[in-house]
Amino acid sequence: MSTAALPRRRARGSGIRGREAASGWLFITPMIVLIGLFLVVPVLMALWVSVSDWSGRGSPLSSDVGFVGADNYRDLLLGAGLATKDFGTSLRNNVYYVLLVVPLQTALALFLASMVNRKVLRGKGFYRTAFYFPSVTSSVAITVLWLFLFSASGAVNAALSKLGVSGPNWFNDPRGVLHVLLGVVGVDQGPAGLTGHAFVGLSWWEWLSGPSVAMSAFIIMAIFTTSGTFMLLFLAALQGISGEIEEAALMDGASGWQRFRFVTLPMLRPTVFTVVTLGLIGTWQVFDQIYTGTQGGPAKTTLTPAYLSYNTAFANQQWGRGAAIAFILFAIIVAFTVLQRIVLRERDGVPRPSRRRVRSAR
């Protein structure tokens, strides 16, 4: 082949790649347009609403809408009024919801996946379906059923009444469960160091109250309804682990717990990251259960930022403040996701089981 033909072939190849790139852009252009119209543009408009005094009438881009800067954010985070107290209350409720739901649903999903993945288990299809069924059931229907169980004449009250530990208004108790337990031993007031300082409208004593009984019921419901979905993710990851790795650890004399801790769990690190990320996003955005069930009651002990944003904007017509709550919630979700990504990052590349670690643990 002559050297003169090389530039011509290279030019022809670059032309083919150029046509392929043009075809690729042609195919993805409709999706880019859709994402821009229905995602990027609404987000930017909501961001503008959060820094404006839009009243909900007319276009938020009209000339009579004024720019207020960070006033809506300042009223929520640094104000001394009811708006700050409500936002702090919603954050406190949601923090306990996240701290309890995410670890428990992840642990339960991993446990169920490990049980279903056992070779000696018969009827695996039945158990997979049974565990996953609550996840595909309407959240509205489950919420209504859950509230019926916890009502004054429900099955939970009937069972607790036989033990003498229930009362007609225990579900409506506005105190947190930690304050309820402390009240049993006679501690009804917090120390001055906790009651004299406030953060986002609430004293530290109120922040440390724990979830209310009503929020605890929603926490149990969330664990019950979401563990099945995450179980399938863990089950798929467990079935992707080669049996030779387990056999090698078994030949090294590792017990069942050691094989799970030093072999199985490191191999599940990417799945754990996915499950925890989805759990964080879902728990911080909890809305439909609150809207259908208690609408923030009793005494705002089930109020969440997502429901507060909706109620502030659509019920109270404070659109700027409602949009500001949504963007603060977005920042919280991003911060938690980045934090758990740092905690669960693979420091040594792809996690691999170590025989030395297994032997040293024996």
C-alpha positions as CSV (number, residue, x, y, z in Angstrom):
1,M,0.0,0.0,0.0
2,S,1.3,3.4,-0.9
3,T,1.8,6.1,1.7
4,A,-0.3,8.5,-0.3
5,A,-3.4,6.4,0.3
6,L,-3.1,6.7,4.1
7,P,-4.3,10.3,4.5
8,R,-7.2,9.6,2.1
9,R,-8.3,6.6,4.3
10,R,-7.9,8.6,7.5
11,A,-10.0,11.3,6.0
12,R,-12.6,8.8,5.0
13,G,-12.6,7.3,8.5
14,S,-13.0,10.7,10.1
15,G,-15.9,11.4,7.8
16,I,-17.6,8.2,8.9
17,R,-17.1,9.0,12.5
18,G,-18.5,12.5,11.9
19,R,-21.6,11.1,10.3
20,E,-22.0,8.6,13.2
21,A,-21.7,11.5,15.7
22,A,-24.3,13.5,13.7
23,S,-26.6,10.5,13.7
24,G,-26.2,10.1,17.5
25,W,-27.0,13.7,18.2
26,L,-30.0,13.4,15.9
27,F,-31.4,10.5,17.9
28,I,-30.8,12.0,21.3
29,T,-32.1,15.5,20.4
30,P,-35.8,14.7,21.1
31,M,-34.8,13.4,24.6
32,I,-32.7,16.5,25.3
33,V,-35.6,18.7,24.3
34,L,-38.0,16.8,26.5
35,I,-35.6,16.9,29.5
36,G,-35.1,20.6,28.9
37,L,-38.8,21.5,28.7
38,F,-40.1,19.3,31.5
39,L,-37.1,19.2,33.9
40,V,-34.5,21.9,33.5
41,V,-37.0,24.8,32.7
42,P,-39.4,24.0,35.6
43,V,-36.4,23.7,38.0
44,L,-35.0,27.0,36.9
45,M,-38.5,28.6,37.2
46,A,-38.9,27.2,40.7
47,L,-35.5,28.5,41.7
48,W,-36.6,32.0,40.5
49,V,-39.9,31.6,42.5
50,S,-37.9,30.8,45.6
51,V,-36.1,34.2,45.4
52,S,-39.1,36.2,44.3
53,D,-42.4,37.5,45.8
54,W,-44.6,35.7,43.3
55,S,-48.2,35.6,44.6
56,G,-49.3,32.7,42.4
57,R,-51.3,34.8,40.0
58,G,-50.1,35.3,36.5
59,S,-46.7,34.4,35.2
60,P,-43.8,34.3,37.7
61,L,-41.7,36.0,34.9
62,S,-44.0,39.1,34.7
63,S,-42.7,42.5,35.5
64,D,-44.7,42.9,38.7
65,V,-42.9,40.0,40.4
66,G,-40.1,41.4,42.5
67,F,-36.8,39.9,43.5
68,V,-36.4,39.4,47.2
69,G,-33.1,37.5,47.2
70,A,-32.5,35.1,50.1
71,D,-35.4,36.5,52.2
72,N,-37.5,33.3,51.9
73,Y,-34.5,31.2,52.9
74,R,-33.6,33.5,55.8
75,D,-37.2,33.4,57.1
76,L,-37.0,29.6,57.2
77,L,-33.6,29.1,58.7
78,L,-32.8,32.2,60.8
79,G,-36.2,33.7,61.6
80,A,-37.9,33.7,64.9
81,G,-41.5,33.1,63.8
82,L,-43.8,30.3,63.2
83,A,-42.3,29.6,59.7
84,T,-38.9,28.7,61.2
85,K,-40.5,26.6,64.0
86,D,-42.6,24.7,61.6
87,F,-39.6,24.1,59.3
88,G,-37.4,23.0,62.2
89,T,-40.2,20.7,63.4
90,S,-40.5,19.1,59.9
91,L,-36.7,18.6,59.8
92,R,-36.6,17.0,63.2
93,N,-39.4,14.6,62.3
94,N,-37.8,13.7,59.0
95,V,-34.3,13.3,60.5
96,Y,-35.6,10.6,62.8
97,Y,-37.5,9.1,59.9
98,V,-34.3,8.8,57.9
99,L,-32.1,7.6,60.7
100,L,-34.4,4.8,61.6
101,V,-35.9,3.7,58.2
102,V,-32.7,3.7,56.0
103,P,-30.5,1.4,58.3
104,L,-33.4,-0.9,59.3
105,Q,-34.8,-1.4,55.8
106,T,-31.3,-2.0,54.4
107,A,-30.5,-4.6,57.1
108,L,-33.9,-6.3,56.7
109,A,-33.6,-6.4,52.9
110,L,-30.1,-7.9,53.2
111,F,-31.4,-10.5,55.7
112,L,-34.3,-11.5,53.6
113,A,-32.1,-11.7,50.5
114,S,-29.7,-13.9,52.3
115,M,-32.5,-16.2,53.5
116,V,-34.1,-16.5,50.1
117,N,-30.7,-17.1,48.5
118,R,-30.0,-20.2,50.6
119,K,-29.8,-23.3,48.5
120,V,-31.7,-25.5,51.0
121,L,-34.7,-23.2,50.9
122,R,-37.7,-24.6,49.0
123,G,-40.4,-22.5,47.4
124,K,-38.1,-19.5,46.7
125,G,-40.5,-18.0,44.2
126,F,-43.3,-17.9,46.8
127,Y,-41.1,-16.1,49.4
128,R,-39.8,-13.6,46.8
129,T,-43.3,-12.8,45.8
130,A,-44.5,-12.6,49.4
131,F,-41.7,-10.3,50.5
132,Y,-42.0,-8.1,47.4
133,F,-45.8,-7.8,47.4
134,P,-46.1,-4.9,49.9
135,S,-43.8,-2.8,47.6
136,V,-46.2,-3.0,44.7
137,T,-49.3,-2.3,46.7
138,S,-50.7,1.3,46.6
139,S,-49.1,3.4,49.3
140,V,-52.5,5.1,49.8
141,A,-54.2,1.8,50.5
142,I,-51.5,0.7,52.9
143,T,-51.6,4.0,54.7
144,V,-55.3,3.8,55.2
145,L,-55.0,0.2,56.5
146,W,-52.1,1.2,58.8
147,L,-54.1,4.0,60.3
148,F,-57.0,1.6,60.8
149,L,-54.8,-0.8,62.7
150,F,-53.5,2.0,65.0
151,S,-56.9,3.7,65.6
152,A,-58.6,3.7,68.9
153,S,-60.6,0.6,68.0
154,G,-57.9,-1.0,65.8
155,A,-56.2,-4.3,66.2
156,V,-53.0,-2.7,67.8
157,N,-55.0,-1.1,70.6
158,A,-57.0,-4.2,71.1
159,A,-53.8,-6.3,71.5
160,L,-52.1,-3.7,73.8
161,S,-55.2,-3.3,75.9
162,K,-54.8,-6.9,77.0
163,L,-51.3,-6.1,78.3
164,G,-52.5,-2.9,80.0
165,V,-50.2,-0.6,78.2
166,S,-52.5,1.2,75.9
167,G,-54.8,4.2,76.2
168,P,-57.4,5.9,74.0
169,N,-55.2,8.8,73.0
170,W,-51.7,7.3,72.9
171,F,-51.5,7.6,69.1
172,N,-52.2,11.4,69.5
173,D,-49.5,11.9,72.1
174,P,-47.4,14.9,70.7
175,R,-44.3,13.9,72.7
176,G,-41.5,12.0,71.2
177,V,-40.9,8.4,72.3
178,L,-37.7,9.4,74.1
179,H,-39.5,12.0,76.1
180,V,-42.3,9.5,76.9
181,L,-39.7,7.1,78.2
182,L,-38.0,9.8,80.3
183,G,-41.4,10.9,81.6
184,V,-41.9,7.4,83.0
185,V,-38.9,7.9,85.3
186,G,-40.0,11.4,86.2
187,V,-37.9,13.5,83.8
188,D,-40.4,16.0,82.2
189,Q,-38.1,19.0,81.7
190,G,-34.7,19.1,80.0
191,P,-31.5,20.7,81.5
192,A,-30.9,24.4,81.0
193,G,-28.1,23.6,78.5
194,L,-30.6,21.9,76.2
195,T,-33.6,24.2,76.7
196,G,-31.8,27.5,76.5
197,H,-30.4,27.2,73.0
198,A,-32.4,26.9,69.8
199,F,-31.6,25.6,66.3
200,V,-34.0,26.3,63.4
201,G,-36.7,27.3,65.8
202,L,-36.5,24.4,68.2
203,S,-34.5,23.9,71.4
204,W,-32.0,21.1,71.6
205,W,-34.3,19.4,74.1
206,E,-37.1,19.3,71.4
207,W,-34.6,18.1,68.8
208,L,-33.7,15.1,71.1
209,S,-37.4,14.1,71.7
210,G,-37.3,11.3,69.3
211,P,-40.1,10.4,66.8
212,S,-43.7,10.6,68.1
213,V,-45.8,7.5,68.3
214,A,-47.6,8.5,65.1
215,M,-44.3,9.0,63.2
216,S,-43.0,5.7,64.7
217,A,-46.0,4.0,63.0
218,F,-45.1,5.5,59.7
219,I,-41.5,4.4,60.2
220,I,-42.6,0.8,60.7
221,M,-44.9,1.0,57.7
222,A,-42.0,2.3,55.5
223,I,-39.7,-0.5,56.6
224,F,-42.5,-3.0,55.9
225,T,-43.3,-1.7,52.4
226,T,-39.8,-0.9,51.0
227,S,-37.7,-3.8,52.2
228,G,-39.1,-6.1,49.5
229,T,-37.8,-3.9,46.7
230,F,-34.3,-3.7,48.1
231,M,-34.4,-7.4,48.8
232,L,-34.5,-8.0,45.1
233,L,-31.5,-5.8,44.5
234,F,-29.5,-7.7,47.2
235,L,-30.7,-11.0,45.9
236,A,-29.5,-10.2,42.4
237,A,-26.1,-9.2,43.8
238,L,-25.8,-12.3,45.9
239,Q,-26.6,-14.5,42.9
240,G,-23.8,-12.7,41.0
241,I,-21.1,-13.8,43.5
242,S,-19.2,-16.7,42.3
243,G,-19.5,-19.9,44.4
244,E,-15.8,-20.5,44.1
245,I,-15.1,-17.5,46.4
246,E,-17.4,-19.0,49.0
247,E,-15.8,-22.4,48.6
248,A,-12.3,-20.9,49.0
249,A,-13.3,-19.1,52.2
250,L,-14.9,-22.4,53.5
251,M,-11.7,-24.3,52.7
252,D,-9.8,-21.7,54.8
253,G,-11.9,-22.6,57.7
254,A,-14.1,-19.5,57.8
255,S,-17.3,-19.7,59.7
256,G,-20.7,-18.6,58.3
257,W,-20.5,-15.2,59.9
258,Q,-16.8,-14.7,58.8
259,R,-17.7,-15.6,55.2
260,F,-20.6,-13.1,55.3
261,R,-18.5,-10.4,56.9
262,F,-15.2,-10.7,55.0
263,V,-16.4,-12.2,51.7
264,T,-20.0,-11.5,50.9
265,L,-20.4,-8.0,52.4
266,P,-17.4,-6.5,50.7
267,M,-18.7,-7.8,47.4
268,L,-22.0,-6.2,48.0
269,R,-20.5,-2.7,48.5
270,P,-21.9,-1.3,45.1
271,T,-25.4,-2.7,45.9
272,V,-25.3,-1.2,49.4
273,F,-24.4,2.1,48.0
274,T,-27.4,1.9,45.6
275,V,-29.8,0.8,48.3
276,V,-28.7,3.5,50.8
277,T,-28.9,6.2,48.1
278,L,-32.4,5.2,47.0
279,G,-33.4,4.9,50.7
280,L,-32.1,8.4,51.5
281,I,-33.9,10.0,48.5
282,G,-37.1,8.2,49.3
283,T,-37.2,8.9,53.0
284,W,-36.4,12.6,52.6
285,Q,-39.1,13.0,50.0
286,V,-41.9,11.2,52.0
287,F,-45.2,12.9,51.2
288,D,-48.0,10.6,50.1
289,Q,-48.3,8.7,53.4
290,I,-48.4,12.0,55.3
291,Y,-50.9,13.6,52.9
292,T,-53.2,10.6,53.0
293,G,-52.8,9.8,56.7
294,T,-52.3,12.5,59.2
295,Q,-51.5,15.7,57.1
296,G,-48.8,16.6,59.6
297,G,-50.8,15.8,62.8
298,P,-51.1,15.2,65.6
299,A,-49.6,18.5,66.8
300,K,-47.3,18.6,63.7
301,T,-45.4,15.5,64.9
302,T,-45.6,13.9,61.4
303,L,-44.9,17.1,59.5
304,T,-42.2,16.6,56.9
305,P,-40.4,19.1,54.6
306,A,-42.0,17.7,51.5
307,Y,-45.5,18.1,52.9
308,L,-44.7,21.5,54.5
309,S,-43.5,22.7,51.0
310,Y,-46.8,21.6,49.5
311,N,-48.9,23.0,52.3
312,T,-47.0,26.3,52.3
313,A,-47.3,26.8,48.6
314,F,-50.7,25.4,47.7
315,A,-52.7,26.0,50.9
316,N,-51.2,29.1,52.3
317,Q,-50.3,30.7,48.9
318,Q,-46.8,31.4,50.0
319,W,-45.2,30.2,46.8
320,G,-41.7,31.6,47.3
321,R,-41.3,30.1,50.7
322,G,-42.7,26.7,49.5
323,A,-40.2,26.7,46.7
324,A,-37.4,27.6,49.1
325,I,-38.3,24.6,51.3
326,A,-38.1,22.4,48.2
327,F,-34.6,23.6,47.3
328,I,-33.3,23.3,50.9
329,L,-34.6,19.7,50.9
330,F,-32.8,19.2,47.6
331,A,-29.6,20.4,49.1
332,I,-30.0,18.1,52.1
333,I,-30.5,15.1,49.9
334,V,-27.4,15.9,47.8
335,A,-25.4,16.4,51.0
336,F,-26.4,13.1,52.5
337,T,-25.8,11.3,49.2
338,V,-22.3,12.7,48.9
339,L,-21.6,11.9,52.6
340,Q,-22.6,8.3,52.3
341,R,-20.7,8.0,49.0
342,I,-17.5,9.1,50.9
343,V,-18.2,6.6,53.6
344,L,-18.9,3.7,51.3
345,R,-16.3,4.6,48.7
346,E,-13.9,1.8,47.6
347,R,-10.6,3.0,49.0
348,D,-8.5,0.1,47.5
349,G,-10.3,-0.2,44.1
350,V,-12.6,-3.2,43.6
351,P,-13.3,-4.8,47.0
352,R,-12.0,-8.4,47.1
353,P,-12.2,-10.9,49.9
354,S,-8.9,-11.3,51.7
355,R,-7.7,-14.7,52.9
356,R,-5.5,-13.0,55.4
357,R,-8.4,-11.1,56.9
358,V,-10.4,-14.4,57.1
359,R,-7.6,-16.2,58.8
360,S,-6.8,-13.4,61.2
361,A,-10.4,-13.4,62.3
362,R,-10.4,-17.0,63.2
